[in-house]
Amino acid sequence: MKRLSLRAGVMLALAAIFMLGLTFFLVLYVSNANSWAMHAGNTHIYTNGEFTGGGDVLDRNGKVLATTKKNKRVFNSDTTIRLSTLHAVGDANGFISTGVQTAFRDKLSGYNLITGLFSSTSGFNDVTLTIDSNICAAAYQALGGYKGTVGLCNYKTGELLCMVSTPSYDVNSKSDLKRAKDGELEGVFMNRFLSATYAPGSTFKIVTAMAAIENFDDAYTRTYNCKGGGEIGGETVKCTGYHGDISLEQAFAVSCNSYFSQLAVDLGAKTMTEYAEKFGFNKKYDLDGISAKTSSFNVDKARKIELGWAGIGQYNDMQNPLQYLTSVTGIANGGTPIKPYLIKSVKNSWGFTLKSGSAKKGRRICSGDTAEKVAKLMDGAVRITYYKSSFPGLDVYGKTGTAEVDGKTPHAEFIGYCKDDDYPFAFVVVVEEGGSGNYLAKNVANQVLQAAKQSYQK
Ligand SMILES: [Zn+2]
């Protein structure tokens, strides 16, 4: 009896070891199989280190942006389209890690956990993106050689229609690639829309206004004094104008720094942080699973004057363009943002749809009532300062920013949306060292919006 139980014990122990080993293998397999199959040494999908084992990457209108012909990756024949869609599509070498050809190469090659790359022997998968390459080309041209980024989405459906990052390089040009690799094109392998952060400048006044509307009963009647600047604890926050006693609506429209810096100090660090976070600062964002750089708002150790600067988008505030675009859709949609997405569909070689993108709601940023009030402020800013006529045929609500960068020409920014059921576009524009937001960034926004409008009229 005793010997029997000893044998049973040994058998049990052996079985346990076997199960442990099997579990270990399965865990390893599930978590690593993708990268094993996608390894650059896999000649099934790579040729001389270049990704060739994938189907077509198409824009929303079916235009082929990248395809494989005779074991070579071939990109769109139009140079501007290649340059403007580079960061969305990605290159064949994998330098742009956030590009579809790298981030979604498993989807393009038809890889899955059960059959591995077997299904790809009958043909690869095609990935259709939500972007419109004509709008991207317009954005690239509008940026006119400046570094920066443009993001534009349909705030009802969440489809990202335009995602452009500059500088770019031509994947068909060996000399361009050499310049890129030699570091001549600063940050060219980075998609600024996803992986950059910028000082928000005055665009942040949206957040400070939102906090005031929800926390001060007298938000619309309280005034602060602007004498070309506002005094906080014996120090001064400079303003670009001399606005005298000024209240919320006027201060937002003329972007008075004195008003909003003093307002931020009165709201306090805790409330300012709470509202910055409602607007998406310090929160994680992703585009179809591709992580974006996290924006930041941190006034924990700020002195009063620094809290004032933080309230007008300076100090150490940093916005991420994807986060900003998402939050703008929140204002356009009565407080609840929609998450922009890039993958419209994945189809196998028989035309069967394996995956299709759809609208997903994000965290509410404010009440419907507050969203309407903030929208009214953005409407007023365009009417009074940027002019509705700057955007022919479109009713644009927005806020510009001119973000100071140490010793350089400031970055020009513009965020907003079209109040129009036929053209439900939300946008974010950053022009690095572009000077005042009410000039270059505004013009870039208009050119991109006009291209989007044209595309929707077809
Ligand atoms: Zn002022």
Residues whose N, C-alpha, C, O or C-beta is under 5 A from the ligand:
A	BS01	ZN	C226 C239 G241 H243 C256 N257 S258
